[in-house]
Amino acid sequence: MKTKIKIFAILFTIIGSFNALAQSGIEEEIKSLSALKWQWMADKDVDNLEQLFHEKSKFVHMSGSWKKERELEIIKTGSIWYKNAEVHDVAVETFGDDTAVLWNRITLTAHVRGNDVQNEFTVTEFYKKEGDHWKLLDLTFSSVRDTHQIEH
């Protein structure tokens, strides 16, 4: 009987290790995708962003909230040009193998209404996997002090 318990304990440990590896793989995939997103925003690459943004995605900014089409229009026309997002910290939480939330603490340099501005934000990004592709469901900018820390 003790041998069976030991075998089950070993099996549970192995299964738990595989699950942890899978979750860390998803976390790294989401971190990479988020970094790509910031580059695509800086490059005004609306073709790649259009593929990334879910059809029902929402965007919350300091000046308002809107949906996918408006965000793509803002990026394409440059009414907000996300010139550079200097990422200071990133945390990811996964929920199963198809949902993830990412928090970035960033200093954003953007061109808005004819001026370059710099702001500190924590940006929350919600992702959902559809088929083989991750889709961004929500991107929310929260204005924070430069001393703000993301709890890991």
N, C-alpha and C positions, 0 to 999 in steps of 0.2 A: 504494500500500500504506500509506504514512504517513497518508493521508487517512482510510482505513478505521480505522486504529488511533485516530486523533483522534476520529472519530465514535463508536466504541465507548467510548472514555474519557469522552466527554461524556454518552453514554447511561447509563453506569454511575453517573456523578456525579448525574445527574437522578434515576435510580431510587433511589439511596441517599438523596437528599434527601427524596423522597416517603416512603420507609420511616421516616426519622428523624421527619418530621412526624407520620406515623401513630402511631409509638411515643410521641411527646410528647403526642399527643391522648389516647391510652389512659392515660398517666400522670396527666394532668389529670383525666380521668374518674374514675380510681381515688381520687385525692386528694379530689375532691368527694364521692364516695360514702362514703369513710371519715369525712369531716366530718359528713355527714348521719347516719351510723351513730351517732357520738358524741351528736348532738342527739337522735336517736330513743331512745337509751339513757337520756339525762337526762330525756326526756319520758315514759319508760316506754311508748313506742309499740311494743307487741309486734306489732301488725298489720304494720307496715312491716318490722320486724326479722324476723318470720316469713318474709316474702317474700325477704329478703336472705340469711338463713342457709340454706346448703345442707342437705339432709336428713341428710347424714352429717357435718355440721360438728362440730368439737371446740373446747372452750374451756379454756384453762389459766390458772388463777388462783393466787394465793399459797396458798389453802387447799385446792386440789384441781383435778381435771380432770373435765369432764363433757361431755355432748352437747347438741344443740340444745334439746330439750324442757326439760331442767333449766335451761339458761341463760334461756330465755323465762320459765319459772316464777319464777326468781330476780328477774328484771327486773319482771315483772308484780306480784309480791307485795311488792317493795321490800326483800327480805332483803339485797340489795345495791342501793342506789340510786346510780347513776352520776350524781351531781349536776352535775359539770363536769369536762371534760377540757380543760385548758389545753395546747394543742399548741405545743411549742417548735420542733420540726423535723420534717420529713417527707421520706422518700426512697422512691422507687418503682423497682423493676426489673421489666421486662416480659420474658416468654418467649413469643415469637410474638405473635399477636394475641388469644389467649384465656386467658392466664395472667399473673398479676401478684402480686408480693409488695410490701407496703407496710410501712415501719417508721415509727412515730410515737414521738417522745420527748415524754412528757407529764407534767404534774403532775395527778394525778387526785384530785379531792375527791369522796368517796363517803360515804354513810351506811351503816354496817355495824354490826350488833348494837347499835343504839341510839345510836351515836356517829358524829359526823362525823370522818373521817380524811383525811389528805392524804399521798399517796405519789408518788415519782418512779418512772416506768416507761419502758421501751422496749417498745412493743406491736408485735408482728409479726402482720400480717394477710395471709392467702393468699386470692386471688380467682381464680375460674375462670369464664369466660364460657360460658353455656349458652343457645343461641339468641341472643336480643337482650339478655339480662339477665346481669349479673355476680352471682355467688353467693359468699358468704364461706364458705370451707372451714375456716379455722382462725383463731383469735384467741388469742394467747399473751402474757401479761403477764410481763415480766422486770423484777424490781426492780433499780434502778440508782441510782448517786449522781447528784446534781443537776449534776455536772460531766461526766456521760457525753455523748459525742458520737456521732452516727451518721455513719459514713463514706459520703460521696457519690461 
